Amino acid sequence: MPIRMLYEKNVRDTKRLDPAGSGTGGVRAEGLGKRFGALWALRDLDLDVPAGAVLGLLGHNGAGKTTALRILTTLATPTEGRAWVAGYDVVAEAAKVRPRIGVVSQAPTVDGLLGARANLVMIGRLYHLPAAAARRRADELLERIDLGDVADKLAKDLSGGMRRRLDLAAALVASPPVLFLDEPTTGLDPHSRTQLWELLREHVRDGATLVLTTQYLEEADRLASDILVLDHGRIAAHGTPAQLKERLGGERLVVTVGDAAQLEAARAPLGPYCQGEISVDPAARQVVTALRPGTRLVEVVRALDAAGIDAHDVHRREVTLDDVFLSITRTGATAATAAAEPKAARA
């Protein structure tokens, strides 16, 4: 069936959505779990994300992030537990959940054989926007994401970054009360990423709930009011970005060496000036560790020079979410962290 006939049939046959709805907004989950054979991809996930909040789901590949989003967007059925989105049960009331959510998955979802504007108008009509309103909303979003000049270009002929922006615009056409974004800005340049962050912030300020997974921890730090770290399908840590960074504590010492072969040798002279483990990043030729309070950088430089370490740069910086993430998900640290964390994630 031609795509135009398909969406027109949807508009004709589907009951018009009540904009006010009867849901309470937000996202909740109790004991949510998903098993594939003997493997639990997700276990004991509790969430309580109110309207107007942003939850960032962090974790390594395979940690359970996408599985959680698939359940919350009605694309998968949980093995155990329950979840509610916009006030509706994602299993028993899936048909009521779907019109109230916007979703950006990792795979492209726009129709490659339609133009950028036509894609957005079609989606607006599927959400039962009047034709004129759908066109106005499409043009507004295309301008906001810098695609106004290619509005009539087929989606398949757009660059990867342009298609990614069009995907996000598609999720925002009907201003849904709940948005689920699975690594929404992957592949975007810094300008486009910052531009989309502002678009999402506006949507949240209007009362929407946002749940996103991301590989860019700066993105989670900028957008999320609450962060939940998953590891092997379970909650490893939960809190605001500030709380998680404060828990790790202290400044970080970063030493960049000229030769990656000297990274291991740099550990010994740094010992008296650090606390906790010393991390080595061969790709960046850097050694990173928690800096002992009261340490002067000149002392560190002298110690490195005395040990024959060719240090190109020595500086201190504040703790970042990258530090938190690496600390929580490091082998051996996860179990202890999970035991110390509360199960419920309250945004």
C-alpha positions in Angstrom: 0.0 0.0 0.0 1.5 3.5 -0.9 2.7 5.3 2.2 0.3 8.2 1.7 -2.7 5.8 1.6 -1.4 4.1 4.7 -1.3 7.1 6.9 -4.6 8.4 5.6 -6.2 5.1 6.5 -4.6 5.4 9.9 -6.1 8.9 10.4 -9.5 7.7 9.2 -9.7 4.5 11.2 -8.0 5.5 14.5 -9.9 7.2 17.2 -8.7 10.8 17.6 -6.3 11.2 20.6 -7.6 13.4 23.4 -4.8 15.9 23.8 -5.3 16.1 27.6 -5.5 12.3 27.9 -6.2 10.6 31.2 -2.6 9.6 32.0 -0.6 11.2 34.8 2.6 11.7 32.8 6.1 10.5 33.5 7.6 7.1 33.6 7.4 4.4 36.3 8.7 0.9 36.6 8.6 -1.7 39.4 10.9 -4.7 39.4 11.2 -4.6 35.6 13.2 -7.5 34.1 13.8 -9.2 30.7 15.2 -12.6 30.2 16.4 -14.2 27.0 16.8 -17.9 27.6 19.0 -18.2 30.7 20.4 -14.7 30.3 18.9 -11.7 32.2 19.4 -8.6 30.0 17.6 -6.5 32.6 16.8 -7.2 36.3 15.1 -5.4 39.2 14.7 -2.0 37.4 12.7 0.5 39.4 12.0 4.0 38.0 10.0 7.0 39.0 10.6 9.9 36.5 8.0 12.7 36.8 6.8 15.0 34.1 9.4 17.7 33.4 12.4 15.6 34.3 15.2 14.0 32.3 16.6 10.6 33.1 19.9 9.6 31.6 20.5 5.9 31.3 24.2 5.1 31.1 26.1 1.8 30.7 28.4 -0.2 28.5 27.0 -1.8 25.4 24.9 -4.8 26.6 24.3 -3.2 30.0 20.5 -3.3 29.4 19.8 0.3 28.3 18.2 -0.5 24.9 16.3 -3.4 26.5 14.7 -1.1 29.0 13.7 1.4 26.3 12.2 -1.3 24.2 10.0 -2.4 27.1 9.0 1.2 28.0 8.1 1.9 24.3 5.9 -1.3 24.1 8.3 -3.0 21.6 9.2 -5.8 24.0 7.3 -7.5 26.8 8.9 -7.8 30.2 9.6 -11.1 31.8 8.8 -9.7 35.2 7.7 -6.5 36.8 5.5 -3.7 35.5 5.9 -0.3 33.9 3.7 2.7 33.2 4.3 5.5 30.7 2.1 8.6 30.7 0.0 6.9 33.3 -0.7 3.7 31.2 0.5 0.1 31.6 3.0 -0.6 28.8 1.7 -4.1 28.4 -2.0 -4.0 29.2 -2.6 -0.5 27.7 0.1 -0.5 25.0 -2.3 1.1 22.5 -2.8 4.1 24.8 0.9 4.5 25.4 2.0 4.6 21.8 0.2 7.9 20.8 1.7 9.6 23.8 5.4 8.9 23.2 8.0 10.0 20.7 10.9 7.6 20.0 14.3 8.0 18.4 16.0 4.6 18.0 19.6 3.9 16.9 18.4 2.8 13.5 17.0 5.5 11.1 13.1 5.5 11.1 12.3 8.2 8.4 11.1 7.1 5.0 13.9 7.4 2.5 11.6 7.9 -0.4 9.8 10.9 1.0 11.2 14.4 1.3 12.2 15.8 4.7 9.1 18.0 5.0 6.8 15.2 3.7 8.2 12.8 6.4 7.3 15.3 9.1 3.9 16.1 7.7 3.1 12.4 7.4 4.0 11.8 11.0 2.0 14.8 12.1 -1.1 13.4 10.3 -0.5 10.0 12.0 -0.7 11.8 15.3 -4.0 13.3 14.0 -2.7 16.9 13.6 -4.9 18.8 11.1 -3.1 19.0 7.7 -2.3 22.7 8.0 -1.0 22.3 11.5 1.1 19.4 10.5 2.7 21.5 7.7 3.3 24.4 10.0 4.9 22.2 12.6 7.1 20.5 10.0 8.4 23.8 8.6 9.0 25.1 12.1 11.1 22.0 13.1 13.0 22.0 9.8 14.1 25.5 10.4 15.1 24.7 14.0 17.3 21.8 12.9 18.8 23.7 9.9 17.1 21.6 7.2 14.9 24.2 5.8 17.0 24.5 2.7 16.7 20.8 1.9 13.0 20.4 3.0 12.0 18.8 -0.3 15.1 16.6 -0.7 14.5 12.9 -0.4 15.6 11.6 3.0 17.7 8.9 1.4 19.8 11.6 -0.3 20.5 13.5 3.0 23.8 13.0 4.9 23.8 10.7 7.9 23.9 13.7 10.3 20.9 15.3 8.5 18.9 12.1 8.7 19.7 11.9 12.4 18.4 15.4 12.9 15.3 14.5 10.9 14.7 11.5 13.1 14.7 13.7 16.2 12.4 16.2 14.6 10.0 13.4 13.7 9.8 12.4 17.4 8.9 16.0 18.3 6.3 16.7 15.6 3.3 16.1 17.9 5.0 17.4 21.1 4.5 14.0 22.9 4.4 14.1 26.7 7.1 11.4 26.9 10.2 11.1 24.7 12.6 8.1 24.5 15.9 8.7 22.8 18.4 5.9 22.2 21.8 7.6 21.6 20.0 10.5 19.8 23.1 12.6 18.8 25.5 9.9 17.7 27.3 11.0 14.6 26.4 14.7 14.9 28.9 17.5 14.9 29.2 19.7 18.0 27.1 22.5 16.6 24.2 20.2 15.7 24.4 18.4 19.0 24.2 21.7 21.0 21.4 22.9 18.8 19.4 19.7 19.5 20.1 19.9 23.2 18.4 23.3 23.3 15.4 21.9 21.4 15.0 19.1 23.9 15.4 21.5 26.8 12.5 23.5 25.5 10.3 20.4 25.2 11.2 19.5 28.8 10.5 23.0 30.0 7.0 22.6 28.6 6.4 19.6 30.9 7.6 16.6 28.9 9.4 13.7 30.3 12.6 12.6 28.6 14.5 9.3 29.0 17.7 9.0 27.0 20.6 6.7 26.6 23.9 8.2 25.4 27.5 7.4 24.9 28.4 11.1 25.3 28.6 11.6 29.1 28.8 15.3 28.6 25.3 15.0 27.0 24.0 13.3 30.1 25.7 16.0 32.3 24.1 18.8 30.3 20.6 17.4 29.9 19.8 14.9 32.7 18.3 15.9 36.0 18.9 12.4 37.2 21.2 9.6 36.1 21.0 5.9 36.4 24.0 3.7 35.6 23.2 0.1 34.5 25.8 -2.7 34.6 25.0 -6.2 33.5 21.3 -5.4 33.5 21.2 -4.1 37.1 21.3 -0.7 38.7 24.9 0.1 39.6 24.4 3.7 40.7 21.8 6.5 40.8 21.7 10.2 41.5 21.9 13.6 40.0 25.1 14.4 38.1 26.4 16.5 40.9 25.7 13.8 43.5 27.5 11.2 41.5 30.5 13.4 41.0 30.6 14.4 44.6 30.5 10.8 45.7 33.6 10.1 43.7 35.2 13.2 45.2 38.4 15.2 44.7 40.2 16.7 41.7 41.8 14.6 39.0 45.4 14.7 38.0 46.0 14.2 34.3 49.5 13.6 32.9 50.2 13.4 29.2 53.4 11.7 28.1 55.3 11.9 24.8 55.7 8.2 24.5 53.0 5.7 25.3 55.8 3.3 26.4 56.3 5.5 29.5 52.8 5.3 30.8 53.4 2.3 33.1 56.7 3.9 34.3 54.8 7.0 35.3 52.8 5.2 37.9 55.6 5.0 40.5 56.6 8.7 40.7 52.9 9.6 40.9 52.2 7.3 43.8 52.8 9.9 46.6 50.5 12.5 45.0 47.5 10.4 44.2 44.8 8.5 46.1 43.1 5.4 44.7 43.7 3.7 41.4 45.8 5.1 38.6 44.1 4.8 35.2 46.1 4.6 32.0 44.7 5.6 28.5 47.2 4.4 25.9 45.3 6.1 23.0 45.5 9.5 24.6 48.9 8.8 26.2 47.5 9.9 29.5 47.6 8.8 33.2 44.7 9.9 35.3 44.2 9.6 39.0 42.6 11.2 42.0 44.8 14.0 43.3 45.7 14.0 47.0 44.4 17.2 48.6 47.1 19.9 49.1 49.3 18.6 46.3 51.2 21.2 44.3 51.6 20.5 40.6 55.2 21.7 40.7 55.9 18.7 43.0 54.4 16.3 40.5 56.4 17.8 37.6 59.7 17.5 39.6 58.9 13.9 40.5 58.2 13.0 36.9 61.3 14.7 35.7 63.5 12.9 38.3 62.1 9.6 37.1 62.9 10.4 33.5 59.3 10.7 32.4 58.8 13.0 29.4 55.6 14.7 30.5 54.2 17.0 27.8 51.3 18.2 30.0 50.4 18.1 33.7 47.2 19.6 34.9 44.3 19.2 37.4 40.6 19.2 36.6 37.3 18.6 38.2 35.7 15.2 38.4 33.5 14.4 35.3 30.8 11.9 34.6 33.4 9.9 32.6 35.4 9.4 35.8 32.2 8.3 37.6 31.2 5.9 34.9 34.6 4.3 34.7 34.7 4.0 38.5 31.3 2.4 38.8 31.6 0.0 35.9 35.2 -1.1 36.6 35.5 -4.8 37.3 35.2 -5.5 40.9 33.7 -2.1 41.8 30.3 -2.8 40.4 29.0 -5.3 43.0 30.0 -3.1 45.9 28.5 0.0 44.3 25.2 -1.8 43.5 24.9 -3.0 47.1 25.3 0.5 48.4 22.8 2.1 46.1 19.0 2.3 46.7 17.0 0.4 44.1 14.5 3.2 43.2 15.5 5.8 40.7 13.7 9.0 41.6 14.2 11.9 39.3 
